[in-house]
Amino acid sequence: MFTIEHDYDTTVVTLIDEGKAPLKEDVIINAFDDCITLTQFDPRIDDVVRVTLSISQLRDIEAALDLPEGVYRLRKTDEGGP
């Protein structure tokens, strides 16, 4: 399950773990113009862990989800071309 909220300068997506225990803590994704942050409470250290991704890194993750093992580099294409 997830929720989506639109704030002034960010879109906030919260991923909520469902299913059999043990469940993981919620993951909060903040999408800004220039980066994406992911935060999650880590009970082992009793603190929130944050990861910041550039928009380029987010695009790489999106592409990687549909590719087999290997090393890849995304290339920008000219408008109207492949």
Phi and psi restraints in degrees (range 20) as a CNS / XPLOR table:
assign (resid 1 and name C) (resid 2 and name N)
       (resid 2 and name CA) (resid 2 and name C) 1.0 -149.1 20.0 2
assign (resid 2 and name N) (resid 2 and name CA)
       (resid 2 and name C) (resid 3 and name N) 1.0 159.4 20.0 2
assign (resid 2 and name C) (resid 3 and name N)
       (resid 3 and name CA) (resid 3 and name C) 1.0 -121.9 20.0 2
assign (resid 3 and name N) (resid 3 and name CA)
       (resid 3 and name C) (resid 4 and name N) 1.0 155.3 20.0 2
assign (resid 3 and name C) (resid 4 and name N)
       (resid 4 and name CA) (resid 4 and name C) 1.0 -130.7 20.0 2
assign (resid 4 and name N) (resid 4 and name CA)
       (resid 4 and name C) (resid 5 and name N) 1.0 130.1 20.0 2
assign (resid 4 and name C) (resid 5 and name N)
       (resid 5 and name CA) (resid 5 and name C) 1.0 -132.1 20.0 2
assign (resid 5 and name N) (resid 5 and name CA)
       (resid 5 and name C) (resid 6 and name N) 1.0 139.1 20.0 2
assign (resid 5 and name C) (resid 6 and name N)
       (resid 6 and name CA) (resid 6 and name C) 1.0 -107.1 20.0 2
assign (resid 6 and name N) (resid 6 and name CA)
       (resid 6 and name C) (resid 7 and name N) 1.0 117.5 20.0 2
assign (resid 6 and name C) (resid 7 and name N)
       (resid 7 and name CA) (resid 7 and name C) 1.0 -103.0 20.0 2
assign (resid 7 and name N) (resid 7 and name CA)
       (resid 7 and name C) (resid 8 and name N) 1.0 -178.1 20.0 2
assign (resid 7 and name C) (resid 8 and name N)
       (resid 8 and name CA) (resid 8 and name C) 1.0 -56.1 20.0 2
assign (resid 8 and name N) (resid 8 and name CA)
       (resid 8 and name C) (resid 9 and name N) 1.0 -51.0 20.0 2
assign (resid 8 and name C) (resid 9 and name N)
       (resid 9 and name CA) (resid 9 and name C) 1.0 -118.7 20.0 2
assign (resid 9 and name N) (resid 9 and name CA)
       (resid 9 and name C) (resid 10 and name N) 1.0 11.1 20.0 2
assign (resid 9 and name C) (resid 10 and name N)
       (resid 10 and name CA) (resid 10 and name C) 1.0 -154.2 20.0 2
assign (resid 10 and name N) (resid 10 and name CA)
       (resid 10 and name C) (resid 11 and name N) 1.0 155.1 20.0 2
assign (resid 10 and name C) (resid 11 and name N)
       (resid 11 and name CA) (resid 11 and name C) 1.0 -107.3 20.0 2
assign (resid 11 and name N) (resid 11 and name CA)
       (resid 11 and name C) (resid 12 and name N) 1.0 130.2 20.0 2
assign (resid 11 and name C) (resid 12 and name N)
       (resid 12 and name CA) (resid 12 and name C) 1.0 -112.1 20.0 2
assign (resid 12 and name N) (resid 12 and name CA)
       (resid 12 and name C) (resid 13 and name N) 1.0 121.6 20.0 2
assign (resid 12 and name C) (resid 13 and name N)
       (resid 13 and name CA) (resid 13 and name C) 1.0 -113.4 20.0 2
assign (resid 13 and name N) (resid 13 and name CA)
       (resid 13 and name C) (resid 14 and name N) 1.0 128.5 20.0 2
assign (resid 13 and name C) (resid 14 and name N)
       (resid 14 and name CA) (resid 14 and name C) 1.0 -114.1 20.0 2
assign (resid 14 and name N) (resid 14 and name CA)
       (resid 14 and name C) (resid 15 and name N) 1.0 121.3 20.0 2
assign (resid 14 and name C) (resid 15 and name N)
       (resid 15 and name CA) (resid 15 and name C) 1.0 -95.2 20.0 2
assign (resid 15 and name N) (resid 15 and name CA)
       (resid 15 and name C) (resid 16 and name N) 1.0 124.1 20.0 2
assign (resid 15 and name C) (resid 16 and name N)
       (resid 16 and name CA) (resid 16 and name C) 1.0 -112.6 20.0 2
assign (resid 16 and name N) (resid 16 and name CA)
       (resid 16 and name C) (resid 17 and name N) 1.0 121.7 20.0 2
assign (resid 16 and name C) (resid 17 and name N)
       (resid 17 and name CA) (resid 17 and name C) 1.0 -71.7 20.0 2
assign (resid 17 and name N) (resid 17 and name CA)
       (resid 17 and name C) (resid 18 and name N) 1.0 130.8 20.0 2
assign (resid 17 and name C) (resid 18 and name N)
       (resid 18 and name CA) (resid 18 and name C) 1.0 -127.3 20.0 2
assign (resid 18 and name N) (resid 18 and name CA)
       (resid 18 and name C) (resid 19 and name N) 1.0 155.2 20.0 2
assign (resid 18 and name C) (resid 19 and name N)
       (resid 19 and name CA) (resid 19 and name C) 1.0 124.2 20.0 2
assign (resid 19 and name N) (resid 19 and name CA)
       (resid 19 and name C) (resid 20 and name N) 1.0 -155.9 20.0 2
assign (resid 19 and name C) (resid 20 and name N)
       (resid 20 and name CA) (resid 20 and name C) 1.0 -74.5 20.0 2
assign (resid 20 and name N) (resid 20 and name CA)
       (resid 20 and name C) (resid 21 and name N) 1.0 146.6 20.0 2
assign (resid 20 and name C) (resid 21 and name N)
       (resid 21 and name CA) (resid 21 and name C) 1.0 -69.7 20.0 2
assign (resid 21 and name N) (resid 21 and name CA)
       (resid 21 and name C) (resid 22 and name N) 1.0 152.1 20.0 2
assign (resid 21 and name C) (resid 22 and name N)
       (resid 22 and name CA) (resid 22 and name C) 1.0 -82.4 20.0 2
assign (resid 22 and name N) (resid 22 and name CA)
       (resid 22 and name C) (resid 23 and name N) 1.0 136.2 20.0 2
assign (resid 22 and name C) (resid 23 and name N)
       (resid 23 and name CA) (resid 23 and name C) 1.0 -91.0 20.0 2
assign (resid 23 and name N) (resid 23 and name CA)
       (resid 23 and name C) (resid 24 and name N) 1.0 151.9 20.0 2
assign (resid 23 and name C) (resid 24 and name N)
       (resid 24 and name CA) (resid 24 and name C) 1.0 -90.0 20.0 2
assign (resid 24 and name N) (resid 24 and name CA)
       (resid 24 and name C) (resid 25 and name N) 1.0 158.4 20.0 2
assign (resid 24 and name C) (resid 25 and name N)
       (resid 25 and name CA) (resid 25 and name C) 1.0 -66.3 20.0 2
assign (resid 25 and name N) (resid 25 and name CA)
       (resid 25 and name C) (resid 26 and name N) 1.0 156.4 20.0 2
assign (resid 25 and name C) (resid 26 and name N)
       (resid 26 and name CA) (resid 26 and name C) 1.0 -59.1 20.0 2
assign (resid 26 and name N) (resid 26 and name CA)
       (resid 26 and name C) (resid 27 and name N) 1.0 146.7 20.0 2
assign (resid 26 and name C) (resid 27 and name N)
       (resid 27 and name CA) (resid 27 and name C) 1.0 -109.2 20.0 2
assign (resid 27 and name N) (resid 27 and name CA)
       (resid 27 and name C) (resid 28 and name N) 1.0 127.1 20.0 2
assign (resid 27 and name C) (resid 28 and name N)
       (resid 28 and name CA) (resid 28 and name C) 1.0 -109.4 20.0 2
assign (resid 28 and name N) (resid 28 and name CA)
       (resid 28 and name C) (resid 29 and name N) 1.0 123.5 20.0 2
assign (resid 28 and name C) (resid 29 and name N)
       (resid 29 and name CA) (resid 29 and name C) 1.0 -111.4 20.0 2
assign (resid 29 and name N) (resid 29 and name CA)
       (resid 29 and name C) (resid 30 and name N) 1.0 122.5 20.0 2
assign (resid 29 and name C) (resid 30 and name N)
       (resid 30 and name CA) (resid 30 and name C) 1.0 -108.2 20.0 2
assign (resid 30 and name N) (resid 30 and name CA)
       (resid 30 and name C) (resid 31 and name N) 1.0 120.2 20.0 2
assign (resid 30 and name C) (resid 31 and name N)
       (resid 31 and name CA) (resid 31 and name C) 1.0 -103.1 20.0 2
assign (resid 31 and name N) (resid 31 and name CA)
       (resid 31 and name C) (resid 32 and name N) 1.0 109.4 20.0 2
assign (resid 31 and name C) (resid 32 and name N)
       (resid 32 and name CA) (resid 32 and name C) 1.0 -101.8 20.0 2
assign (resid 32 and name N) (resid 32 and name CA)
       (resid 32 and name C) (resid 33 and name N) 1.0 177.2 20.0 2
assign (resid 32 and name C) (resid 33 and name N)
       (resid 33 and name CA) (resid 33 and name C) 1.0 -63.4 20.0 2
assign (resid 33 and name N) (resid 33 and name CA)
       (resid 33 and name C) (resid 34 and name N) 1.0 -35.0 20.0 2
assign (resid 33 and name C) (resid 34 and name N)
       (resid 34 and name CA) (resid 34 and name C) 1.0 -114.4 20.0 2
assign (resid 34 and name N) (resid 34 and name CA)
       (resid 34 and name C) (resid 35 and name N) 1.0 -4.9 20.0 2
assign (resid 34 and name C) (resid 35 and name N)
       (resid 35 and name CA) (resid 35 and name C) 1.0 -164.0 20.0 2
assign (resid 35 and name N) (resid 35 and name CA)
       (resid 35 and name C) (resid 36 and name N) 1.0 169.9 20.0 2
assign (resid 35 and name C) (resid 36 and name N)
       (resid 36 and name CA) (resid 36 and name C) 1.0 -125.2 20.0 2
assign (resid 36 and name N) (resid 36 and name CA)
       (resid 36 and name C) (resid 37 and name N) 1.0 133.2 20.0 2
assign (resid 36 and name C) (resid 37 and name N)
       (resid 37 and name CA) (resid 37 and name C) 1.0 -116.1 20.0 2
assign (resid 37 and name N) (resid 37 and name CA)
       (resid 37 and name C) (resid 38 and name N) 1.0 142.4 20.0 2
assign (resid 37 and name C) (resid 38 and name N)
       (resid 38 and name CA) (resid 38 and name C) 1.0 -120.2 20.0 2
assign (resid 38 and name N) (resid 38 and name CA)
       (resid 38 and name C) (resid 39 and name N) 1.0 128.9 20.0 2
assign (resid 38 and name C) (resid 39 and name N)
       (resid 39 and name CA) (resid 39 and name C) 1.0 -128.0 20.0 2
assign (resid 39 and name N) (resid 39 and name CA)
       (resid 39 and name C) (resid 40 and name N) 1.0 146.3 20.0 2
assign (resid 39 and name C) (resid 40 and name N)
       (resid 40 and name CA) (resid 40 and name C) 1.0 -154.2 20.0 2
assign (resid 40 and name N) (resid 40 and name CA)
       (resid 40 and name C) (resid 41 and name N) 1.0 136.3 20.0 2
assign (resid 40 and name C) (resid 41 and name N)
       (resid 41 and name CA) (resid 41 and name C) 1.0 -72.0 20.0 2
assign (resid 41 and name N) (resid 41 and name CA)
       (resid 41 and name C) (resid 42 and name N) 1.0 131.9 20.0 2
assign (resid 41 and name C) (resid 42 and name N)
       (resid 42 and name CA) (resid 42 and name C) 1.0 -110.5 20.0 2
assign (resid 42 and name N) (resid 42 and name CA)
       (resid 42 and name C) (resid 43 and name N) 1.0 105.5 20.0 2
assign (resid 42 and name C) (resid 43 and name N)
       (resid 43 and name CA) (resid 43 and name C) 1.0 -65.8 20.0 2
assign (resid 43 and name N) (resid 43 and name CA)
       (resid 43 and name C) (resid 44 and name N) 1.0 -20.3 20.0 2
assign (resid 43 and name C) (resid 44 and name N)
       (resid 44 and name CA) (resid 44 and name C) 1.0 -66.6 20.0 2
assign (resid 44 and name N) (resid 44 and name CA)
       (resid 44 and name C) (resid 45 and name N) 1.0 -34.3 20.0 2
assign (resid 44 and name C) (resid 45 and name N)
       (resid 45 and name CA) (resid 45 and name C) 1.0 -110.7 20.0 2
assign (resid 45 and name N) (resid 45 and name CA)
       (resid 45 and name C) (resid 46 and name N) 1.0 -0.2 20.0 2
assign (resid 45 and name C) (resid 46 and name N)
       (resid 46 and name CA) (resid 46 and name C) 1.0 55.0 20.0 2
assign (resid 46 and name N) (resid 46 and name CA)
       (resid 46 and name C) (resid 47 and name N) 1.0 44.8 20.0 2
assign (resid 46 and name C) (resid 47 and name N)
       (resid 47 and name CA) (resid 47 and name C) 1.0 -152.9 20.0 2
assign (resid 47 and name N) (resid 47 and name CA)
       (resid 47 and name C) (resid 48 and name N) 1.0 163.4 20.0 2
assign (resid 47 and name C) (resid 48 and name N)
       (resid 48 and name CA) (resid 48 and name C) 1.0 -89.3 20.0 2
assign (resid 48 and name N) (resid 48 and name CA)
       (resid 48 and name C) (resid 49 and name N) 1.0 134.1 20.0 2
assign (resid 48 and name C) (resid 49 and name N)
       (resid 49 and name CA) (resid 49 and name C) 1.0 -104.9 20.0 2
assign (resid 49 and name N) (resid 49 and name CA)
       (resid 49 and name C) (resid 50 and name N) 1.0 135.1 20.0 2
assign (resid 49 and name C) (resid 50 and name N)
       (resid 50 and name CA) (resid 50 and name C) 1.0 -124.7 20.0 2
assign (resid 50 and name N) (resid 50 and name CA)
       (resid 50 and name C) (resid 51 and name N) 1.0 137.1 20.0 2
assign (resid 50 and name C) (resid 51 and name N)
       (resid 51 and name CA) (resid 51 and name C) 1.0 -122.7 20.0 2
assign (resid 51 and name N) (resid 51 and name CA)
       (resid 51 and name C) (resid 52 and name N) 1.0 132.9 20.0 2
assign (resid 51 and name C) (resid 52 and name N)
       (resid 52 and name CA) (resid 52 and name C) 1.0 -114.1 20.0 2
assign (resid 52 and name N) (resid 52 and name CA)
       (resid 52 and name C) (resid 53 and name N) 1.0 127.4 20.0 2
assign (resid 52 and name C) (resid 53 and name N)
       (resid 53 and name CA) (resid 53 and name C) 1.0 -115.6 20.0 2
assign (resid 53 and name N) (resid 53 and name CA)
       (resid 53 and name C) (resid 54 and name N) 1.0 142.5 20.0 2
assign (resid 53 and name C) (resid 54 and name N)
       (resid 54 and name CA) (resid 54 and name C) 1.0 -75.1 20.0 2
assign (resid 54 and name N) (resid 54 and name CA)
       (resid 54 and name C) (resid 55 and name N) 1.0 165.5 20.0 2
assign (resid 54 and name C) (resid 55 and name N)
       (resid 55 and name CA) (resid 55 and name C) 1.0 -62.5 20.0 2
assign (resid 55 and name N) (resid 55 and name CA)
       (resid 55 and name C) (resid 56 and name N) 1.0 -36.2 20.0 2
assign (resid 55 and name C) (resid 56 and name N)
       (resid 56 and name CA) (resid 56 and name C) 1.0 -62.3 20.0 2
assign (resid 56 and name N) (resid 56 and name CA)
       (resid 56 and name C) (resid 57 and name N) 1.0 -43.6 20.0 2
assign (resid 56 and name C) (resid 57 and name N)
       (resid 57 and name CA) (resid 57 and name C) 1.0 -63.9 20.0 2
assign (resid 57 and name N) (resid 57 and name CA)
       (resid 57 and name C) (resid 58 and name N) 1.0 -38.1 20.0 2
assign (resid 57 and name C) (resid 58 and name N)
       (resid 58 and name CA) (resid 58 and name C) 1.0 -62.1 20.0 2
assign (resid 58 and name N) (resid 58 and name CA)
       (resid 58 and name C) (resid 59 and name N) 1.0 -42.4 20.0 2
assign (resid 58 and name C) (resid 59 and name N)
       (resid 59 and name CA) (resid 59 and name C) 1.0 -62.9 20.0 2
assign (resid 59 and name N) (resid 59 and name CA)
       (resid 59 and name C) (resid 60 and name N) 1.0 -38.4 20.0 2
assign (resid 59 and name C) (resid 60 and name N)
       (resid 60 and name CA) (resid 60 and name C) 1.0 -63.4 20.0 2
assign (resid 60 and name N) (resid 60 and name CA)
       (resid 60 and name C) (resid 61 and name N) 1.0 -42.2 20.0 2
assign (resid 60 and name C) (resid 61 and name N)
       (resid 61 and name CA) (resid 61 and name C) 1.0 -62.1 20.0 2
assign (resid 61 and name N) (resid 61 and name CA)
       (resid 61 and name C) (resid 62 and name N) 1.0 -44.8 20.0 2
assign (resid 61 and name C) (resid 62 and name N)
       (resid 62 and name CA) (resid 62 and name C) 1.0 -57.7 20.0 2
assign (resid 62 and name N) (resid 62 and name CA)
       (resid 62 and name C) (resid 63 and name N) 1.0 -45.3 20.0 2
assign (resid 62 and name C) (resid 63 and name N)
       (resid 63 and name CA) (resid 63 and name C) 1.0 -68.4 20.0 2
assign (resid 63 and name N) (resid 63 and name CA)
       (resid 63 and name C) (resid 64 and name N) 1.0 -39.5 20.0 2
assign (resid 63 and name C) (resid 64 and name N)
       (resid 64 and name CA) (resid 64 and name C) 1.0 -63.8 20.0 2
assign (resid 64 and name N) (resid 64 and name CA)
       (resid 64 and name C) (resid 65 and name N) 1.0 -28.2 20.0 2
assign (resid 64 and name C) (resid 65 and name N)
       (resid 65 and name CA) (resid 65 and name C) 1.0 -64.0 20.0 2
assign (resid 65 and name N) (resid 65 and name CA)
       (resid 65 and name C) (resid 66 and name N) 1.0 -20.2 20.0 2
assign (resid 65 and name C) (resid 66 and name N)
       (resid 66 and name CA) (resid 66 and name C) 1.0 -110.9 20.0 2
assign (resid 66 and name N) (resid 66 and name CA)
       (resid 66 and name C) (resid 67 and name N) 1.0 12.9 20.0 2
assign (resid 66 and name C) (resid 67 and name N)
       (resid 67 and name CA) (resid 67 and name C) 1.0 -118.3 20.0 2
assign (resid 67 and name N) (resid 67 and name CA)
       (resid 67 and name C) (resid 68 and name N) 1.0 153.5 20.0 2
assign (resid 67 and name C) (resid 68 and name N)
       (resid 68 and name CA) (resid 68 and name C) 1.0 -76.7 20.0 2
assign (resid 68 and name N) (resid 68 and name CA)
       (resid 68 and name C) (resid 69 and name N) 1.0 177.8 20.0 2
assign (resid 68 and name C) (resid 69 and name N)
       (resid 69 and name CA) (resid 69 and name C) 1.0 -55.1 20.0 2
assign (resid 69 and name N) (resid 69 and name CA)
       (resid 69 and name C) (resid 70 and name N) 1.0 148.0 20.0 2
assign (resid 69 and name C) (resid 70 and name N)
       (resid 70 and name CA) (resid 70 and name C) 1.0 151.2 20.0 2
assign (resid 70 and name N) (resid 70 and name CA)
       (resid 70 and name C) (resid 71 and name N) 1.0 -175.9 20.0 2
assign (resid 70 and name C) (resid 71 and name N)
       (resid 71 and name CA) (resid 71 and name C) 1.0 -115.6 20.0 2
assign (resid 71 and name N) (resid 71 and name CA)
       (resid 71 and name C) (resid 72 and name N) 1.0 130.6 20.0 2
assign (resid 71 and name C) (resid 72 and name N)
       (resid 72 and name CA) (resid 72 and name C) 1.0 -135.2 20.0 2
assign (resid 72 and name N) (resid 72 and name CA)
       (resid 72 and name C) (resid 73 and name N) 1.0 155.6 20.0 2
assign (resid 72 and name C) (resid 73 and name N)
       (resid 73 and name CA) (resid 73 and name C) 1.0 -136.8 20.0 2
assign (resid 73 and name N) (resid 73 and name CA)
       (resid 73 and name C) (resid 74 and name N) 1.0 125.3 20.0 2
assign (resid 73 and name C) (resid 74 and name N)
       (resid 74 and name CA) (resid 74 and name C) 1.0 -77.9 20.0 2
assign (resid 74 and name N) (resid 74 and name CA)
       (resid 74 and name C) (resid 75 and name N) 1.0 140.3 20.0 2
assign (resid 74 and name C) (resid 75 and name N)
       (resid 75 and name CA) (resid 75 and name C) 1.0 -113.9 20.0 2
assign (resid 75 and name N) (resid 75 and name CA)
       (resid 75 and name C) (resid 76 and name N) 1.0 142.4 20.0 2
assign (resid 75 and name C) (resid 76 and name N)
       (resid 76 and name CA) (resid 76 and name C) 1.0 -75.3 20.0 2
assign (resid 76 and name N) (resid 76 and name CA)
       (resid 76 and name C) (resid 77 and name N) 1.0 142.1 20.0 2
assign (resid 76 and name C) (resid 77 and name N)
       (resid 77 and name CA) (resid 77 and name C) 1.0 -108.7 20.0 2
assign (resid 77 and name N) (resid 77 and name CA)
       (resid 77 and name C) (resid 78 and name N) 1.0 153.1 20.0 2
assign (resid 77 and name C) (resid 78 and name N)
       (resid 78 and name CA) (resid 78 and name C) 1.0 -70.8 20.0 2
assign (resid 78 and name N) (resid 78 and name CA)
       (resid 78 and name C) (resid 79 and name N) 1.0 152.2 20.0 2
assign (resid 78 and name C) (resid 79 and name N)
       (resid 79 and name CA) (resid 79 and name C) 1.0 -61.4 20.0 2
assign (resid 79 and name N) (resid 79 and name CA)
       (resid 79 and name C) (resid 80 and name N) 1.0 134.4 20.0 2
assign (resid 79 and name C) (resid 80 and name N)
       (resid 80 and name CA) (resid 80 and name C) 1.0 86.8 20.0 2
assign (resid 80 and name N) (resid 80 and name CA)
       (resid 80 and name C) (resid 81 and name N) 1.0 -6.2 20.0 2
assign (resid 80 and name C) (resid 81 and name N)
       (resid 81 and name CA) (resid 81 and name C) 1.0 -117.7 20.0 2
assign (resid 81 and name N) (resid 81 and name CA)
       (resid 81 and name C) (resid 82 and name N) 1.0 166.4 20.0 2
